[in-house]
Amino acid sequence: MKINYDDLEDKQLAELIKGEKTFELIGLSGRISDAVLVVETAIEIQGFSCRIYTYGRVAASGGTLFGGITGVLGLASVVGIAAHNLATLNPDYEISKHLVDNSILIKYCK
């Protein structure tokens, strides 16, 4: 289900989360960080856990593993991603930031 961020109401967001729905917020117009904070707060208020990540980051960091200083930075990035995934192991929701599409996908995982 796709919902325009400007049309989203607090009650609707709460119902989607309580109903354990997967949905996508579109039309963020550079407000991805604000939207993620709103969704994360709504998820945690209802007692659910979540993991937030940027779509495609593993592929981007993995591609830098093969060369000089970028290889060191790529390795550090991969280690950081792994640590983050362990810290947020088995979340109820995943919030995926799609920077190119200017949207976020909120996926119920359980």
C-alpha positions in Angstrom: 0.0 0.0 0.0 1.4 3.4 -1.0 0.5 6.5 1.0 1.5 10.1 0.2 3.3 11.5 3.3 1.2 14.7 3.2 -2.0 12.7 3.4 -0.9 10.5 6.3 -2.7 11.2 9.6 -1.5 10.1 13.0 -4.5 7.9 13.6 -4.0 6.2 10.2 -0.4 5.5 10.9 -1.2 4.1 14.3 -3.8 1.8 12.8 -1.4 0.5 10.1 1.2 -0.3 12.7 -1.3 -1.9 15.1 -2.7 -3.9 12.2 0.9 -5.1 11.5 0.7 -3.8 7.9 3.5 -3.3 5.4 3.2 0.1 3.6 5.2 2.7 1.7 5.3 6.4 2.3 5.9 8.4 -0.9 6.2 12.1 -1.8 8.6 12.9 1.0 10.3 15.8 -0.9 13.5 15.7 1.1 11.8 14.9 4.4 13.0 11.3 4.7 14.7 11.8 8.1 11.6 13.5 9.5 9.3 10.8 8.2 11.5 8.1 9.6 11.5 9.7 13.0 7.7 10.0 12.9 7.3 6.3 11.9 9.9 5.0 14.3 8.2 6.9 17.2 4.8 5.5 16.3 6.2 2.0 16.1 7.9 2.2 19.5 4.9 3.8 21.2 2.9 0.6 20.3 5.6 -1.6 21.8 7.1 -2.8 18.6 10.8 -2.8 17.7 12.3 -1.6 14.4 15.5 -1.5 12.3 16.2 1.5 10.1 18.5 1.2 7.1 19.3 2.7 3.8 18.3 0.6 0.8 21.3 -0.5 -1.2 23.9 0.4 1.4 25.4 -3.1 1.6 26.0 -3.3 -2.1 27.5 0.2 -2.1 29.9 -0.5 0.7 30.8 -4.0 -0.5 31.8 -2.6 -3.9 34.6 -0.6 -2.2 36.3 -3.6 -0.5 38.7 -4.2 -3.3 40.9 -1.0 -3.4 43.3 0.9 -1.2 41.9 3.4 1.2 38.4 2.8 -0.2 38.8 -0.8 0.7 39.5 0.1 4.3 36.5 2.4 4.4 34.3 -0.3 2.8 35.4 -2.8 5.4 34.7 -0.4 8.2 31.3 0.2 6.7 30.5 -3.5 6.4 31.6 -4.1 10.0 29.3 -1.2 11.1 26.4 -2.6 9.2 26.9 -6.0 10.8 27.0 -4.5 14.3 23.9 -2.5 13.6 22.1 -5.7 12.4 23.1 -7.6 15.5 22.0 -4.7 17.8 18.5 -4.7 16.1 18.2 -8.5 15.7 14.7 -9.8 14.9 12.8 -6.5 14.7 9.0 -6.3 14.3 9.4 -3.7 11.6 12.1 -2.7 9.1 12.2 0.9 7.9 14.0 1.0 4.5 15.0 4.5 3.3 14.9 4.7 -0.5 16.9 7.8 -1.2 16.7 7.7 -5.0 12.9 7.2 -5.0 12.4 9.7 -2.1 10.3 7.2 -0.2 10.4 4.8 2.8 9.1 1.3 3.0 7.8 0.2 6.4 7.8 -3.6 6.4 6.2 -5.8 9.1 8.6 -8.7 9.6 7.1 -11.2 11.9 
